[in-house]
Amino acid sequence: MTTALAASPLNAIDRCDSCGAQAYIRVVLNEGELLFCGHHGRRHEPKLRPIALEWHDETSRLHEKPEPASD
């Protein structure tokens, strides 16, 4: 079940566990998962990365340009 959750992309309803901003990083641990915005993900990465089962990072989406709407 954890793998299925980790495989799904993060979306606007996924919120950072530290500040409530949109989550772009999912960290899967033995005990469950944590969601972080880019800022808090980078802040906690040195401590969490060594114990993480999976580190799912979608922060590259922050630099994507939106596609124009079609009429």
PyMOL Python script that loads the backbone (N, CA, C, O; Angstrom):
from pymol import cmd

cmd.read_pdbstr("""\
ATOM      1  N   MET A   1       0.823  -1.189   0.000  1.00  0.00           N
ATOM      2  CA  MET A   1       0.000   0.000   0.000  1.00  0.00           C
ATOM      3  C   MET A   1       0.871   1.259   0.000  1.00  0.00           C
ATOM      4  O   MET A   1       0.545   2.225  -0.689  1.00  0.00           O
ATOM      5  N   THR A   2       1.957   1.266   0.749  1.00  0.00           N
ATOM      6  CA  THR A   2       2.839   2.433   0.777  1.00  0.00           C
ATOM      7  C   THR A   2       3.396   2.722  -0.603  1.00  0.00           C
ATOM      8  O   THR A   2       3.495   3.884  -0.997  1.00  0.00           O
ATOM      9  N   THR A   3       3.760   1.684  -1.345  1.00  0.00           N
ATOM     10  CA  THR A   3       4.302   1.872  -2.679  1.00  0.00           C
ATOM     11  C   THR A   3       3.279   2.527  -3.595  1.00  0.00           C
ATOM     12  O   THR A   3       3.633   3.399  -4.389  1.00  0.00           O
ATOM     13  N   ALA A   4       2.022   2.123  -3.499  1.00  0.00           N
ATOM     14  CA  ALA A   4       0.984   2.718  -4.339  1.00  0.00           C
ATOM     15  C   ALA A   4       0.810   4.194  -4.012  1.00  0.00           C
ATOM     16  O   ALA A   4       0.629   5.012  -4.913  1.00  0.00           O
ATOM     17  N   LEU A   5       0.863   4.538  -2.736  1.00  0.00           N
ATOM     18  CA  LEU A   5       0.741   5.936  -2.348  1.00  0.00           C
ATOM     19  C   LEU A   5       1.934   6.740  -2.850  1.00  0.00           C
ATOM     20  O   LEU A   5       1.773   7.846  -3.366  1.00  0.00           O
ATOM     21  N   ALA A   6       3.116   6.184  -2.699  1.00  0.00           N
ATOM     22  CA  ALA A   6       4.324   6.895  -3.091  1.00  0.00           C
ATOM     23  C   ALA A   6       4.387   7.083  -4.597  1.00  0.00           C
ATOM     24  O   ALA A   6       4.962   8.066  -5.065  1.00  0.00           O
ATOM     25  N   ALA A   7       3.812   6.167  -5.369  1.00  0.00           N
ATOM     26  CA  ALA A   7       3.879   6.245  -6.823  1.00  0.00           C
ATOM     27  C   ALA A   7       2.951   7.326  -7.380  1.00  0.00           C
ATOM     28  O   ALA A   7       3.182   7.823  -8.482  1.00  0.00           O
ATOM     29  N   SER A   8       1.919   7.694  -6.646  1.00  0.00           N
ATOM     30  CA  SER A   8       0.983   8.688  -7.161  1.00  0.00           C
ATOM     31  C   SER A   8       1.605  10.082  -7.093  1.00  0.00           C
ATOM     32  O   SER A   8       2.293  10.411  -6.127  1.00  0.00           O
ATOM     33  N   PRO A   9       1.362  10.901  -8.117  1.00  0.00           N
ATOM     34  CA  PRO A   9       1.927  12.257  -8.098  1.00  0.00           C
ATOM     35  C   PRO A   9       1.279  13.111  -7.015  1.00  0.00           C
ATOM     36  O   PRO A   9       0.120  12.909  -6.653  1.00  0.00           O
ATOM     37  N   LEU A  10       2.036  14.052  -6.517  1.00  0.00           N
ATOM     38  CA  LEU A  10       1.505  14.988  -5.526  1.00  0.00           C
ATOM     39  C   LEU A  10       0.620  16.003  -6.236  1.00  0.00           C
ATOM     40  O   LEU A  10       0.869  16.353  -7.390  1.00  0.00           O
ATOM     41  N   ASN A  11      -0.409  16.473  -5.548  1.00  0.00           N
ATOM     42  CA  ASN A  11      -1.293  17.469  -6.155  1.00  0.00           C
ATOM     43  C   ASN A  11      -1.620  18.567  -5.147  1.00  0.00           C
ATOM     44  O   ASN A  11      -1.065  18.583  -4.049  1.00  0.00           O
ATOM     45  N   ALA A  12      -2.493  19.459  -5.500  1.00  0.00           N
ATOM     46  CA  ALA A  12      -2.779  20.652  -4.694  1.00  0.00           C
ATOM     47  C   ALA A  12      -3.363  20.335  -3.321  1.00  0.00           C
ATOM     48  O   ALA A  12      -3.251  21.158  -2.413  1.00  0.00           O
ATOM     49  N   ILE A  13      -3.976  19.181  -3.143  1.00  0.00           N
ATOM     50  CA  ILE A  13      -4.528  18.871  -1.819  1.00  0.00           C
ATOM     51  C   ILE A  13      -3.473  18.300  -0.875  1.00  0.00           C
ATOM     52  O   ILE A  13      -3.718  18.198   0.327  1.00  0.00           O
ATOM     53  N   ASP A  14      -2.304  17.926  -1.396  1.00  0.00           N
ATOM     54  CA  ASP A  14      -1.213  17.436  -0.558  1.00  0.00           C
ATOM     55  C   ASP A  14      -0.507  18.639   0.055  1.00  0.00           C
ATOM     56  O   ASP A  14       0.003  19.495  -0.668  1.00  0.00           O
ATOM     57  N   ARG A  15      -0.475  18.709   1.384  1.00  0.00           N
ATOM     58  CA  ARG A  15       0.048  19.877   2.073  1.00  0.00           C
ATOM     59  C   ARG A  15       1.268  19.516   2.915  1.00  0.00           C
ATOM     60  O   ARG A  15       1.377  18.403   3.431  1.00  0.00           O
ATOM     61  N   CYS A  16       2.171  20.466   3.043  1.00  0.00           N
ATOM     62  CA  CYS A  16       3.390  20.317   3.840  1.00  0.00           C
ATOM     63  C   CYS A  16       3.020  20.071   5.305  1.00  0.00           C
ATOM     64  O   CYS A  16       2.193  20.786   5.871  1.00  0.00           O
ATOM     65  N   ASP A  17       3.634  19.063   5.908  1.00  0.00           N
ATOM     66  CA  ASP A  17       3.378  18.762   7.309  1.00  0.00           C
ATOM     67  C   ASP A  17       3.958  19.814   8.247  1.00  0.00           C
ATOM     68  O   ASP A  17       3.581  19.870   9.418  1.00  0.00           O
ATOM     69  N   SER A  18       4.864  20.642   7.755  1.00  0.00           N
ATOM     70  CA  SER A  18       5.471  21.678   8.606  1.00  0.00           C
ATOM     71  C   SER A  18       4.727  23.004   8.555  1.00  0.00           C
ATOM     72  O   SER A  18       4.534  23.648   9.587  1.00  0.00           O
ATOM     73  N   CYS A  19       4.303  23.422   7.348  1.00  0.00           N
ATOM     74  CA  CYS A  19       3.739  24.779   7.241  1.00  0.00           C
ATOM     75  C   CYS A  19       2.394  24.853   6.526  1.00  0.00           C
ATOM     76  O   CYS A  19       1.752  25.903   6.549  1.00  0.00           O
ATOM     77  N   GLY A  20       1.953  23.776   5.895  1.00  0.00           N
ATOM     78  CA  GLY A  20       0.666  23.784   5.217  1.00  0.00           C
ATOM     79  C   GLY A  20       0.705  24.232   3.762  1.00  0.00           C
ATOM     80  O   GLY A  20      -0.333  24.235   3.099  1.00  0.00           O
ATOM     81  N   ALA A  21       1.877  24.611   3.246  1.00  0.00           N
ATOM     82  CA  ALA A  21       1.994  24.974   1.832  1.00  0.00           C
ATOM     83  C   ALA A  21       1.841  23.721   0.973  1.00  0.00           C
ATOM     84  O   ALA A  21       1.851  22.605   1.494  1.00  0.00           O
ATOM     85  N   GLN A  22       1.702  23.901  -0.328  1.00  0.00           N
ATOM     86  CA  GLN A  22       1.576  22.745  -1.215  1.00  0.00           C
ATOM     87  C   GLN A  22       2.824  21.876  -1.111  1.00  0.00           C
ATOM     88  O   GLN A  22       3.946  22.382  -1.142  1.00  0.00           O
ATOM     89  N   ALA A  23       2.623  20.576  -0.988  1.00  0.00           N
ATOM     90  CA  ALA A  23       3.733  19.630  -0.862  1.00  0.00           C
ATOM     91  C   ALA A  23       4.290  19.265  -2.234  1.00  0.00           C
ATOM     92  O   ALA A  23       3.542  19.018  -3.180  1.00  0.00           O
ATOM     93  N   TYR A  24       5.600  19.235  -2.320  1.00  0.00           N
ATOM     94  CA  TYR A  24       6.298  18.810  -3.528  1.00  0.00           C
ATOM     95  C   TYR A  24       7.276  17.675  -3.243  1.00  0.00           C
ATOM     96  O   TYR A  24       7.911  17.155  -4.161  1.00  0.00           O
ATOM     97  N   ILE A  25       7.399  17.290  -1.979  1.00  0.00           N
ATOM     98  CA  ILE A  25       8.298  16.205  -1.590  1.00  0.00           C
ATOM     99  C   ILE A  25       7.535  15.244  -0.682  1.00  0.00           C
ATOM    100  O   ILE A  25       6.888  15.657   0.280  1.00  0.00           O
ATOM    101  N   ARG A  26       7.625  13.939  -1.011  1.00  0.00           N
ATOM    102  CA  ARG A  26       7.035  12.891  -0.177  1.00  0.00           C
ATOM    103  C   ARG A  26       8.183  12.019   0.312  1.00  0.00           C
ATOM    104  O   ARG A  26       8.997  11.546  -0.481  1.00  0.00           O
ATOM    105  N   VAL A  27       8.242  11.810   1.623  1.00  0.00           N
ATOM    106  CA  VAL A  27       9.264  10.964   2.223  1.00  0.00           C
ATOM    107  C   VAL A  27       8.560   9.762   2.838  1.00  0.00           C
ATOM    108  O   VAL A  27       7.723   9.915   3.728  1.00  0.00           O
ATOM    109  N   VAL A  28       8.897   8.578   2.368  1.00  0.00           N
ATOM    110  CA  VAL A  28       8.304   7.360   2.895  1.00  0.00           C
ATOM    111  C   VAL A  28       9.278   6.767   3.908  1.00  0.00           C
ATOM    112  O   VAL A  28      10.443   6.513   3.602  1.00  0.00           O
ATOM    113  N   LEU A  29       8.773   6.555   5.117  1.00  0.00           N
ATOM    114  CA  LEU A  29       9.552   5.964   6.211  1.00  0.00           C
ATOM    115  C   LEU A  29       8.890   4.661   6.637  1.00  0.00           C
ATOM    116  O   LEU A  29       7.776   4.365   6.204  1.00  0.00           O
ATOM    117  N   ASN A  30       9.552   3.885   7.470  1.00  0.00           N
ATOM    118  CA  ASN A  30       8.941   2.659   7.998  1.00  0.00           C
ATOM    119  C   ASN A  30       7.643   2.957   8.722  1.00  0.00           C
ATOM    120  O   ASN A  30       6.712   2.152   8.688  1.00  0.00           O
ATOM    121  N   GLU A  31       7.574   4.112   9.379  1.00  0.00           N
ATOM    122  CA  GLU A  31       6.417   4.468  10.205  1.00  0.00           C
ATOM    123  C   GLU A  31       5.286   5.116   9.421  1.00  0.00           C
ATOM    124  O   GLU A  31       4.195   5.301   9.962  1.00  0.00           O
ATOM    125  N   GLY A  32       5.518   5.462   8.165  1.00  0.00           N
ATOM    126  CA  GLY A  32       4.505   6.150   7.370  1.00  0.00           C
ATOM    127  C   GLY A  32       5.165   7.112   6.408  1.00  0.00           C
ATOM    128  O   GLY A  32       6.299   6.891   5.982  1.00  0.00           O
ATOM    129  N   GLU A  33       4.467   8.173   6.064  1.00  0.00           N
ATOM    130  CA  GLU A  33       5.030   9.135   5.129  1.00  0.00           C
ATOM    131  C   GLU A  33       4.900  10.552   5.655  1.00  0.00           C
ATOM    132  O   GLU A  33       4.027  10.861   6.466  1.00  0.00           O
ATOM    133  N   LEU A  34       5.795  11.407   5.171  1.00  0.00           N
ATOM    134  CA  LEU A  34       5.778  12.830   5.480  1.00  0.00           C
ATOM    135  C   LEU A  34       5.708  13.588   4.172  1.00  0.00           C
ATOM    136  O   LEU A  34       6.280  13.159   3.170  1.00  0.00           O
ATOM    137  N   LEU A  35       5.011  14.712   4.175  1.00  0.00           N
ATOM    138  CA  LEU A  35       4.919  15.575   3.002  1.00  0.00           C
ATOM    139  C   LEU A  35       5.533  16.918   3.348  1.00  0.00           C
ATOM    140  O   LEU A  35       5.320  17.448   4.438  1.00  0.00           O
ATOM    141  N   PHE A  36       6.303  17.470   2.405  1.00  0.00           N
ATOM    142  CA  PHE A  36       6.958  18.752   2.632  1.00  0.00           C
ATOM    143  C   PHE A  36       6.889  19.642   1.402  1.00  0.00           C
ATOM    144  O   PHE A  36       6.857  19.164   0.268  1.00  0.00           O
ATOM    145  N   CYS A  37       6.867  20.937   1.649  1.00  0.00           N
ATOM    146  CA  CYS A  37       7.096  21.898   0.574  1.00  0.00           C
ATOM    147  C   CYS A  37       8.585  21.810   0.229  1.00  0.00           C
ATOM    148  O   CYS A  37       9.334  21.124   0.925  1.00  0.00           O
ATOM    149  N   GLY A  38       9.017  22.477  -0.810  1.00  0.00           N
ATOM    150  CA  GLY A  38      10.420  22.436  -1.192  1.00  0.00           C
ATOM    151  C   GLY A  38      11.333  22.933  -0.090  1.00  0.00           C
ATOM    152  O   GLY A  38      12.372  22.328   0.174  1.00  0.00           O
ATOM    153  N   HIS A  39      10.960  24.029   0.556  1.00  0.00           N
ATOM    154  CA  HIS A  39      11.770  24.618   1.619  1.00  0.00           C
ATOM    155  C   HIS A  39      11.987  23.648   2.777  1.00  0.00           C
ATOM    156  O   HIS A  39      13.124  23.411   3.183  1.00  0.00           O
ATOM    157  N   HIS A  40      10.921  23.097   3.302  1.00  0.00           N
ATOM    158  CA  HIS A  40      11.044  22.204   4.445  1.00  0.00           C
ATOM    159  C   HIS A  40      11.624  20.848   4.056  1.00  0.00           C
ATOM    160  O   HIS A  40      12.283  20.204   4.873  1.00  0.00           O
ATOM    161  N   GLY A  41      11.393  20.409   2.830  1.00  0.00           N
ATOM    162  CA  GLY A  41      12.017  19.176   2.363  1.00  0.00           C
ATOM    163  C   GLY A  41      13.531  19.288   2.375  1.00  0.00           C
ATOM    164  O   GLY A  41      14.226  18.391   2.850  1.00  0.00           O
ATOM    165  N   ARG A  42      14.041  20.409   1.843  1.00  0.00           N
ATOM    166  CA  ARG A  42      15.495  20.629   1.853  1.00  0.00           C
ATOM    167  C   ARG A  42      16.017  20.788   3.278  1.00  0.00           C
ATOM    168  O   ARG A  42      17.112  20.327   3.600  1.00  0.00           O
ATOM    169  N   ARG A  43      15.236  21.437   4.120  1.00  0.00           N
ATOM    170  CA  ARG A  43      15.655  21.662   5.506  1.00  0.00           C
ATOM    171  C   ARG A  43      15.812  20.349   6.282  1.00  0.00           C
ATOM    172  O   ARG A  43      16.752  20.201   7.063  1.00  0.00           O
ATOM    173  N   HIS A  44      14.898  19.398   6.073  1.00  0.00           N
ATOM    174  CA  HIS A  44      14.905  18.139   6.818  1.00  0.00           C
ATOM    175  C   HIS A  44      15.634  17.003   6.092  1.00  0.00           C
ATOM    176  O   HIS A  44      15.826  15.927   6.658  1.00  0.00           O
ATOM    177  N   GLU A  45      16.034  17.239   4.854  1.00  0.00           N
ATOM    178  CA  GLU A  45      16.655  16.174   4.058  1.00  0.00           C
ATOM    179  C   GLU A  45      17.886  15.546   4.709  1.00  0.00           C
ATOM    180  O   GLU A  45      17.992  14.320   4.702  1.00  0.00           O
ATOM    181  N   PRO A  46      18.823  16.313   5.271  1.00  0.00           N
ATOM    182  CA  PRO A  46      20.019  15.671   5.841  1.00  0.00           C
ATOM    183  C   PRO A  46      19.711  14.628   6.920  1.00  0.00           C
ATOM    184  O   PRO A  46      20.427  13.633   7.034  1.00  0.00           O
ATOM    185  N   LYS A  47      18.669  14.840   7.701  1.00  0.00           N
ATOM    186  CA  LYS A  47      18.321  13.879   8.754  1.00  0.00           C
ATOM    187  C   LYS A  47      17.439  12.749   8.243  1.00  0.00           C
ATOM    188  O   LYS A  47      17.553  11.613   8.703  1.00  0.00           O
ATOM    189  N   LEU A  48      16.560  13.057   7.296  1.00  0.00           N
ATOM    190  CA  LEU A  48      15.593  12.050   6.843  1.00  0.00           C
ATOM    191  C   LEU A  48      16.100  11.160   5.713  1.00  0.00           C
ATOM    192  O   LEU A  48      15.733   9.987   5.643  1.00  0.00           O
ATOM    193  N   ARG A  49      16.929  11.694   4.835  1.00  0.00           N
ATOM    194  CA  ARG A  49      17.385  10.924   3.668  1.00  0.00           C
ATOM    195  C   ARG A  49      18.017   9.583   4.063  1.00  0.00           C
ATOM    196  O   ARG A  49      17.720   8.573   3.425  1.00  0.00           O
ATOM    197  N   PRO A  50      18.881   9.535   5.096  1.00  0.00           N
ATOM    198  CA  PRO A  50      19.495   8.249   5.452  1.00  0.00           C
ATOM    199  C   PRO A  50      18.510   7.184   5.941  1.00  0.00           C
ATOM    200  O   PRO A  50      18.795   5.991   5.832  1.00  0.00           O
ATOM    201  N   ILE A  51      17.367   7.591   6.471  1.00  0.00           N
ATOM    202  CA  ILE A  51      16.409   6.614   6.992  1.00  0.00           C
ATOM    203  C   ILE A  51      15.184   6.448   6.089  1.00  0.00           C
ATOM    204  O   ILE A  51      14.310   5.629   6.375  1.00  0.00           O
ATOM    205  N   ALA A  52      15.117   7.220   5.006  1.00  0.00           N
ATOM    206  CA  ALA A  52      13.958   7.165   4.106  1.00  0.00           C
ATOM    207  C   ALA A  52      13.983   5.902   3.256  1.00  0.00           C
ATOM    208  O   ALA A  52      15.029   5.501   2.746  1.00  0.00           O
ATOM    209  N   LEU A  53      12.821   5.285   3.114  1.00  0.00           N
ATOM    210  CA  LEU A  53      12.675   4.171   2.180  1.00  0.00           C
ATOM    211  C   LEU A  53      12.545   4.701   0.763  1.00  0.00           C
ATOM    212  O   LEU A  53      12.980   4.063  -0.196  1.00  0.00           O
ATOM    213  N   GLU A  54      11.942   5.871   0.644  1.00  0.00           N
ATOM    214  CA  GLU A  54      11.774   6.508  -0.663  1.00  0.00           C
ATOM    215  C   GLU A  54      11.749   8.022  -0.470  1.00  0.00           C
ATOM    216  O   GLU A  54      11.200   8.534   0.505  1.00  0.00           O
ATOM    217  N   TRP A  55      12.357   8.720  -1.425  1.00  0.00           N
ATOM    218  CA  TRP A  55      12.365  10.193  -1.423  1.00  0.00           C
ATOM    219  C   TRP A  55      11.812  10.611  -2.774  1.00  0.00           C
ATOM    220  O   TRP A  55      12.507  10.521  -3.786  1.00  0.00           O
ATOM    221  N   HIS A  56      10.583  11.063  -2.796  1.00  0.00           N
ATOM    222  CA  HIS A  56       9.901  11.452  -4.040  1.00  0.00           C
ATOM    223  C   HIS A  56       9.890  12.977  -4.110  1.00  0.00           C
ATOM    224  O   HIS A  56       9.215  13.636  -3.320  1.00  0.00           O
ATOM    225  N   ASP A  57      10.639  13.530  -5.059  1.00  0.00           N
ATOM    226  CA  ASP A  57      10.833  14.978  -5.152  1.00  0.00           C
ATOM    227  C   ASP A  57      10.248  15.506  -6.461  1.00  0.00           C
ATOM    228  O   ASP A  57      10.699  15.133  -7.544  1.00  0.00           O
ATOM    229  N   GLU A  58       9.252  16.367  -6.356  1.00  0.00           N
ATOM    230  CA  GLU A  58       8.630  16.993  -7.525  1.00  0.00           C
ATOM    231  C   GLU A  58       8.884  18.493  -7.549  1.00  0.00           C
ATOM    232  O   GLU A  58       8.124  19.228  -8.180  1.00  0.00           O
ATOM    233  N   THR A  59       9.937  18.971  -6.878  1.00  0.00           N
ATOM    234  CA  THR A  59      10.207  20.406  -6.828  1.00  0.00           C
ATOM    235  C   THR A  59      10.532  20.980  -8.195  1.00  0.00           C
ATOM    236  O   THR A  59      10.448  22.194  -8.379  1.00  0.00           O
ATOM    237  N   SER A  60      10.897  20.153  -9.152  1.00  0.00           N
ATOM    238  CA  SER A  60      11.156  20.652 -10.511  1.00  0.00           C
ATOM    239  C   SER A  60       9.893  21.261 -11.117  1.00  0.00           C
ATOM    240  O   SER A  60       9.976  22.099 -12.015  1.00  0.00           O
ATOM    241  N   ARG A  61       8.738  20.847 -10.635  1.00  0.00           N
ATOM    242  CA  ARG A  61       7.467  21.415 -11.125  1.00  0.00           C
ATOM    243  C   ARG A  61       7.329  22.893 -10.790  1.00  0.00           C
ATOM    244  O   ARG A  61       6.556  23.604 -11.433  1.00  0.00           O
ATOM    245  N   LEU A  62       8.065  23.359  -9.798  1.00  0.00           N
ATOM    246  CA  LEU A  62       7.994  24.772  -9.415  1.00  0.00           C
ATOM    247  C   LEU A  62       8.531  25.687 -10.517  1.00  0.00           C
ATOM    248  O   LEU A  62       8.204  26.873 -10.551  1.00  0.00           O
ATOM    249  N   HIS A  63       9.344  25.147 -11.409  1.00  0.00           N
ATOM    250  CA  HIS A  63       9.960  25.946 -12.467  1.00  0.00           C
ATOM    251  C   HIS A  63       9.324  25.733 -13.838  1.00  0.00           C
ATOM    252  O   HIS A  63       9.771  26.312 -14.828  1.00  0.00           O
ATOM    253  N   GLU A  64       8.284  24.907 -13.897  1.00  0.00           N
ATOM    254  CA  GLU A  64       7.594  24.670 -15.162  1.00  0.00           C
ATOM    255  C   GLU A  64       6.757  25.876 -15.535  1.00  0.00           C
ATOM    256  O   GLU A  64       6.179  26.545 -14.678  1.00  0.00           O
ATOM    257  N   LYS A  65       6.704  26.137 -16.820  1.00  0.00           N
ATOM    258  CA  LYS A  65       5.838  27.221 -17.313  1.00  0.00           C
ATOM    259  C   LYS A  65       4.490  26.620 -17.669  1.00  0.00           C
ATOM    260  O   LYS A  65       4.432  25.591 -18.343  1.00  0.00           O
ATOM    261  N   PRO A  66       3.418  27.239 -17.233  1.00  0.00           N
ATOM    262  CA  PRO A  66       2.090  26.689 -17.547  1.00  0.00           C
ATOM    263  C   PRO A  66       1.818  26.798 -19.053  1.00  0.00           C
ATOM    264  O   PRO A  66       2.251  27.733 -19.726  1.00  0.00           O
ATOM    265  N   GLU A  67       1.092  25.812 -19.540  1.00  0.00           N
ATOM    266  CA  GLU A  67       0.704  25.843 -20.953  1.00  0.00           C
ATOM    267  C   GLU A  67      -0.450  26.809 -21.115  1.00  0.00           C
ATOM    268  O   GLU A  67      -1.334  26.880 -20.262  1.00  0.00           O
ATOM    269  N   PRO A  68      -0.443  27.563 -22.222  1.00  0.00           N
ATOM    270  CA  PRO A  68      -1.550  28.511 -22.450  1.00  0.00           C
ATOM    271  C   PRO A  68      -2.870  27.773 -22.634  1.00  0.00           C
ATOM    272  O   PRO A  68      -2.910  26.672 -23.184  1.00  0.00           O
ATOM    273  N   ALA A  69      -3.927  28.383 -22.176  1.00  0.00           N
ATOM    274  CA  ALA A  69      -5.259  27.803 -22.324  1.00  0.00           C
ATOM    275  C   ALA A  69      -5.679  27.872 -23.788  1.00  0.00           C
ATOM    276  O   ALA A  69      -5.417  28.855 -24.481  1.00  0.00           O
ATOM    277  N   SER A  70      -6.326  26.822 -24.236  1.00  0.00           N
ATOM    278  CA  SER A  70      -6.810  26.816 -25.624  1.00  0.00           C
ATOM    279  C   SER A  70      -8.271  27.236 -25.645  1.00  0.00           C
ATOM    280  O   SER A  70      -9.021  26.979 -24.703  1.00  0.00           O
ATOM    281  N   ASP A  71      -8.656  27.875 -26.718  1.00  0.00           N
ATOM    282  CA  ASP A  71     -10.050  28.340 -26.860  1.00  0.00           C
ATOM    283  C   ASP A  71     -10.918  27.301 -27.489  1.00  0.00           C
ATOM    284  O   ASP A  71     -12.113  27.527 -27.680  1.00  0.00           O
TER     285      ASP A  71
END
""", "prot")
cmd.dss("prot")
cmd.show_as("cartoon", "prot")
cmd.util.cbc("prot")
cmd.orient("prot")
